[in-house]
Amino acid sequence: MTPVSPASAPARPFDFDSALSARARTMQSSAIREILKITQRPDVISFAGGLPAPDLFPMEDVRRAADAALTRYGAAALQYSTTEGHPPLREWIAAQAGIPAGNVQIVTGSQQGLDLLGKLLIGEGDVVLVEAPTYLGALQSFQPYLPQYVEMPTDGGGIDVEALEGILKAQQAAGRPARLLYAIPNFQNPTGRTLSLERRERLVELTAEYGVLLLEDDPYGQLRFTGEALPSLYELGLRRSGDVDRNHVIYSSSFSKTLVPGLRDAWVQAAAPIISKLIQAKQGADLHTPTLNQMIVTELLPILPAQIERVRAAYGERARLMVTAIREHLPPEAEFTEPQGGMFLWITLPERLDTEALLPGAVERRVAYVPGRPFFALGGGHSTMRLSYSNASPAQIATGMAALGETVRGALEE
């Protein structure tokens, strides 16, 4: 290769900012990922990242499944495959939902599903209804498509569906009807709240009545450790419509929280018009989810029920320990959720405290959390925080919550 001679004068800096599209300029780094960078010290107990517990990964089963997939499929396990996904895996997912396999699309992690659905369903200025607060990753996925967010009021039971009806009426009257509603009904990220059956039924009815697509994000639904299981919004929509291809609910879930996250296997189930466009969008993104990974997950399906029970038991115990520690160490003014499942709980401190300002002091005491502000599409939440108990040992929960309590009580005394 011929070396390039240095220029006699410095070249004019290229204006990369101007080269970016308007869409690219709206992109922002994940606030959680940025926080995780400053909490990677091994002596910091982190309740910040929503990470599945690696001590619960079925390592030997994954090893055997990889060998079985390679033995069963040979070179096909390492070859390009169909965009729709590995047929046996799609058929298994479809059977659980009682729908045809043609209504299931495998995606590379549920985050890809959110991004591709945003590309398909959101145009510039379209009204998208989100919970307040909501999953930060969804906001990050949707933002490049330039939506107009409208926040739905929430309480301890999740979405306030009566307030939602007023919002839907007002948007329609203003000539700006909502196009998409994004909801996490089970053990919501970030709050850990669960939507009641009555609210689920009303949410499905309202969105159908007002012609709003309902996107249900359900990565945690199998991780219930107290209470009774509730039907998904997708299931309620299917009952209402009586036809899989007339169901206005789109369902997204993942194997990341039940098996392992590193294989990046997730899926979307929806009416045929949505799936057909999703296939085309995925072809432009990555052609297909890694073939071998899908085959490994398929080989792991027989151990999935036992694995889910193992994760439920561990997370349930860790959640109980964290709730007990909150009551012991945080001041009585701190309000918090008691999750029935999943990986998170939510704390609201007195209004005069700012959890972003408190974070450096917490890290000095060797504990970390995620401030609540980034989870609000339209701002707010300065006195809130998200804690994850999934990837913490009992000893870490005890020590970390004591340190967090010292941080909060110290701030209140100032």
Buried (B, 14 or more C-beta within 10 A) or exposed (E): EEEEEEEEEEEEEEEEEEEEEEEEEEEEEEBBEEBBEEBEEEEBBBBBBBBBBEEBBBEEBBEBBBEBBBEEBEEBBBEEBEBBBBBBBBBBBBEEBEBBBBBBBBBBBBBBBBBBBBBBBBEEEBBBBBBBBBBBBBBBBBBBBBBBBBBBBBEEEBBBBEEBBEBBEEBBEEEBBBBBBBBBBBBBBBBBBBBBEEBBBBBBBBBBEBEBBBBBBBBBBBBBBEEEEBBBBBBBBBEBBEEBBEBBBBBBBBBBBBBBBEBBBBBBBBBEEBBEBBBEBBEEBEEBBBBBBBBBBBBBBEBBEEBBEBBBEBBBBBBBBBBEBBEEBBEEEBBBBBBBBBBBBBBBBEEEBBBBEBBEBBBEBBBBBBBBBBBBBEEBBBBBBBBBBBBBBEEBBBBBBBBBBBBBEEBBEE
